């Protein structure tokens, strides 16, 4: 009789463990995040805020990315102070509202000389997609329980992503942050993203 009572207990315990494992594994599968957008053209709209030591700047923007070339339009309240940043990782031109080039040259040097602040724009092309810039050292990666990238350190900047959302893209939806913060001592960049077009 002892054997009769022990065997069902062992069987039930074994079935419970198997069922638990199946549920956990299925839960992991259903929570897998959509892929991030590693490359490709995009149009991005939102707000930009920059704090660079004693200099501060805030504006609305539209960012058009075509291949390696970007065209970022910036403007303040009521459309004032409109300008364009046009270029790639190696060269940047700042163009005023009349279409005249104010200054051109290496991106960060041009931004600092003309605007009083600078951002690592060659990396921000990738950070805006929710990913580190390829080919550069990445440390301190942080992910949520579903594997979504929440932040990392690169080029001396601590980058954080918040409020991820799925955006329609081919062949599948891309998982993109709606808020990006990049900071290092004395500098902070905040991008609040309101609209993506891929």
C-alpha positions as CSV (number, residue, x, y, z in Angstrom):
1,X,0.0,0.0,0.0
2,X,2.9,2.4,0.7
3,X,4.1,2.1,-2.9
4,X,0.6,2.9,-4.1
5,X,0.5,6.2,-2.3
6,X,4.1,7.3,-3.1
7,X,4.0,6.9,-6.9
8,X,1.1,9.3,-7.6
9,X,2.8,11.9,-5.4
10,X,6.0,11.6,-7.4
11,X,4.0,11.7,-10.7
12,X,2.1,14.8,-9.8
13,X,5.3,16.6,-8.7
14,X,6.9,15.7,-12.0
15,X,3.9,16.9,-14.0
16,X,3.8,20.1,-12.0
17,X,7.5,20.8,-12.8
18,X,7.0,20.1,-16.5
19,X,3.9,22.3,-16.7
20,X,5.7,25.2,-14.8
21,X,8.7,25.0,-17.2
22,X,6.3,25.1,-20.3
23,X,4.5,28.2,-18.9
24,X,7.7,30.0,-18.1
25,X,9.2,29.3,-21.5
26,X,6.0,30.3,-23.3
27,X,6.0,33.5,-21.2
28,X,9.5,34.3,-22.4
29,X,8.5,33.8,-26.0
30,X,5.5,36.0,-25.9
31,X,7.4,38.8,-24.2
32,X,10.2,39.0,-26.8
33,X,10.7,42.6,-27.9
34,X,10.4,43.8,-31.5
35,X,13.8,44.3,-33.1
36,X,15.6,47.6,-33.0
37,X,16.2,49.6,-36.2
38,X,19.9,49.1,-36.9
39,X,20.0,51.0,-40.2
40,X,17.9,52.6,-42.9
41,X,16.4,55.9,-43.8
42,X,14.0,57.7,-41.5
43,X,12.2,60.9,-40.7
44,X,12.0,61.8,-37.0
45,X,10.2,64.6,-35.3
46,X,10.4,65.8,-31.7
47,X,12.0,68.2,-29.2
48,X,15.6,68.6,-28.4
49,X,17.1,70.1,-25.2
50,X,20.9,70.6,-24.8
51,X,22.8,71.7,-21.7
52,X,26.5,72.2,-22.4
53,X,28.2,73.7,-19.3
54,X,27.0,77.3,-19.3
55,X,25.2,77.1,-22.7
56,X,21.6,75.9,-23.0
57,X,19.4,75.3,-26.1
58,X,16.0,73.9,-26.8
59,X,14.1,73.5,-30.0
60,X,11.7,71.4,-32.1
61,X,13.3,69.4,-34.8
62,X,12.7,67.3,-37.9
63,X,15.5,64.9,-38.7
64,X,15.7,63.3,-42.2
65,X,18.3,60.5,-42.5
66,X,19.1,59.2,-46.0
67,X,21.9,56.7,-46.0
68,X,24.9,58.3,-44.2
69,X,23.5,61.9,-44.8
70,X,21.4,63.8,-42.3
71,X,19.4,66.9,-42.6
72,X,18.2,68.3,-39.2
73,X,15.9,71.3,-39.1
74,X,15.7,73.2,-35.8
75,X,13.4,76.0,-34.7
76,X,12.4,77.8,-31.5
77,X,9.0,79.1,-30.3
78,X,6.8,80.4,-33.2
79,X,9.3,79.1,-35.7
80,X,12.0,81.6,-34.7
81,X,15.7,81.0,-35.2
82,X,15.1,78.3,-37.8
83,X,18.3,76.6,-39.1
84,X,19.5,73.4,-40.7
85,X,22.3,71.1,-39.8
86,X,23.2,69.2,-43.0
87,X,26.0,66.7,-43.4
88,X,27.4,63.3,-42.4
89,X,29.8,61.9,-39.8
90,X,32.7,63.8,-41.3
91,X,31.4,67.2,-42.3
92,X,28.6,69.5,-41.2
93,X,27.1,72.7,-42.7
94,X,24.9,75.0,-40.7
95,X,22.4,76.8,-43.0
96,X,20.2,79.7,-41.9
97,X,16.5,80.4,-42.7
98,X,17.5,82.2,-45.9
99,X,19.4,79.1,-47.2
100,X,22.8,80.6,-46.7
101,X,25.6,78.5,-45.3
102,X,26.9,80.1,-42.0
103,X,29.7,77.6,-41.3
104,X,30.9,74.2,-42.4
105,X,33.6,71.7,-41.3
106,X,34.0,68.9,-38.8
107,X,30.6,68.4,-37.1
108,X,31.4,69.0,-33.4
109,X,33.8,71.8,-34.1
110,X,31.2,73.6,-36.2
111,X,28.5,73.2,-33.7
112,X,30.6,74.4,-30.8
113,X,31.9,77.4,-32.8
114,X,28.5,78.5,-34.1
115,X,26.0,77.3,-31.6
116,X,28.0,77.2,-28.4
117,X,27.3,73.5,-27.8
118,X,28.0,70.2,-29.5
119,X,26.5,66.7,-29.6
120,X,28.1,63.5,-30.9
121,X,26.0,63.5,-34.0
122,X,27.7,60.6,-35.7
123,X,26.7,58.4,-32.7
124,X,23.3,60.0,-32.3
125,X,22.2,58.8,-35.7
126,X,22.3,55.3,-34.1
127,X,21.3,56.3,-30.6
128,X,18.1,57.8,-32.1
129,X,17.3,54.3,-33.4
130,X,17.7,52.8,-29.9
131,X,21.1,51.2,-30.6
132,X,24.8,51.9,-29.9
133,X,26.9,53.3,-32.8
134,X,28.6,50.3,-34.4
135,X,32.3,49.8,-34.3
136,X,32.7,51.8,-31.1
137,X,33.3,50.4,-27.6
138,X,30.1,49.8,-25.6
139,X,30.0,49.3,-21.8
140,X,27.5,49.1,-19.0
141,X,24.6,47.7,-21.1
142,X,21.3,47.5,-19.3
143,X,18.2,45.6,-20.5
144,X,14.8,45.0,-19.1
145,X,13.3,41.6,-18.3
146,X,12.1,41.3,-22.0
147,X,15.6,42.0,-23.4
148,X,14.9,45.6,-24.4
149,X,18.0,47.9,-24.3
150,X,17.6,50.5,-21.6
151,X,21.0,52.1,-21.7
152,X,24.7,51.8,-22.2
153,X,27.9,53.9,-22.1
154,X,29.7,55.0,-25.3
155,X,32.2,57.7,-26.3
156,X,32.2,58.8,-22.6
157,X,28.4,59.4,-22.7
158,X,25.8,57.6,-20.5
159,X,22.9,56.9,-22.8
160,X,19.4,56.0,-21.5
161,X,16.2,54.9,-23.4
162,X,12.7,55.2,-22.1
163,X,9.1,54.7,-23.2
164,X,9.8,52.2,-26.0
165,X,7.1,51.8,-28.7
166,X,6.7,49.6,-31.8
167,X,6.9,51.5,-35.1
168,X,5.8,50.1,-38.4
169,X,8.7,49.1,-40.6
170,X,9.7,46.5,-43.1
171,X,10.0,43.5,-42.8
172,X,8.7,43.8,-39.2
173,X,7.9,46.5,-36.6
174,X,10.9,48.2,-35.0
175,X,11.1,48.8,-31.3
176,X,12.2,52.4,-30.7
177,X,12.6,54.7,-27.7
178,X,10.3,57.8,-27.3
179,X,12.8,59.5,-25.0
180,X,16.6,59.5,-25.2
181,X,19.0,61.0,-22.6
182,X,22.7,61.2,-23.2
183,X,24.9,62.8,-20.5
184,X,28.5,63.2,-19.3
185,X,30.0,65.7,-16.9
186,X,28.9,69.2,-17.8
187,X,26.7,68.0,-20.7
188,X,23.2,66.6,-21.2
189,X,21.2,66.0,-24.3
190,X,17.5,65.1,-24.2
191,X,15.5,64.1,-27.2
192,X,11.7,63.6,-26.9
193,X,10.5,61.8,-30.0
194,X,6.9,62.3,-31.1
195,X,6.7,60.9,-34.6
196,X,8.7,58.3,-36.7
197,X,8.4,57.6,-40.4
198,X,10.5,54.7,-41.7
